[in-house]
Amino acid sequence: MTEAFLTQLLQAIPLASVLIGRGERILAANNDAKALFDQAIVGRHFITAIRQPNVLDAVDACLSDHQTRRTRYLTSEAGKDLTYAVTASYVDLGAGEGVLVCFDDVTHVEQAGQIRRDFVANVSHELRTPLTALIGFIETLQGPAKDDPAARDRFLSIMQRESHRMERLVRDLLSLSRVEGEERMRPTARVDVATLIGSILRTLAPLAEEAGVRFDQHGPADNVFVPGDEDQLRQIFTNLIENAIKYGGQGGLVEVIVTVADDIPALRGRGVSITVKDSGPGIADVHIPRLTERFYRVDSHRSREMGGTGLGLAIVKHIVNRHRGRLRIESTLGEGSRFTVSLPAE
């Protein structure tokens, strides 16, 4: 069989594939394999092209006993780690024999598995602390502090706080799961987002007053309609404004700016932008790309003290995606942060 014919055969395989002959040289490779290894891979000894011992061992074993072997090939591209599932299969070429080696990119599967493992680890960690505290206080109340009213009241107060923390975490987990399940279904109800913002500011006024924070609302106060889910939009802006109050600094200013425009660059068309701006300490650039990750916190201790679960911005991101909108985060250290949600208008 000619190299051209073998190459044409390999081109029909939707995976990076190379054919290695009995002489241990590469007889043919498709374009995906050439992109993965080298355009001049054909004709070279397979050891000089593939180089990873576990793959080389799989090819040698397959050449020896004609049994299919499976292994992994690890590489990187543009700083990103890639994982390939490798299958080495014996083939009878008529005039000879060889091994067909196929490389299936399973990076996305590996990443999904790692995300699941990280998620379980994070949830376990977040629940372990309050549970450990509750168990310890219960044991103390049953023993040394059984007849100590002052200690009992103090411990019960802490237990109540830790129980509420777990309740918030479970609630946010359920909310995140529900939002992810609905993300592909775009909401179609008609929502006046400006009126909604006003309602949220009135609801959060006591929290702002307690923190010594002032509100300043700019833009239209009503008749700004978007297709959406009112409860989920309320969840977005409640979260962003609460964060601005909690982390914006004592005695600061929280501005909420509603802008309607025919051409919003983030949407490439008509829409509404709602910006929540605080006058707090700001966020370092290194943190901004990761703020919407589950359980990611800039300051873990302060976030927990404030009652945060580390899921709020992840929920915001998924709700914004469901509404086919865009979330933009900007911050300058010492000058505060801006969270802008852009939503398509009617």
Beta strands, then each sheet from edge to edge (+ up, - down):
strand 1: 16-21
strand 2: 26-29
strand 3: 69-77
strand 4: 80-92
strand 5: 97-105
strand 6: 190-192
strand 7: 214-218
strand 8: 225-227
strand 9: 253-264
strand 10: 269-277
strand 11: 326-332
strand 12: 336-344
sheet 1: 2+ 1- 5+ 4- 3+
sheet 2: 6+ 8-
sheet 3: 7+ 9+ 10- 12+ 11-
end
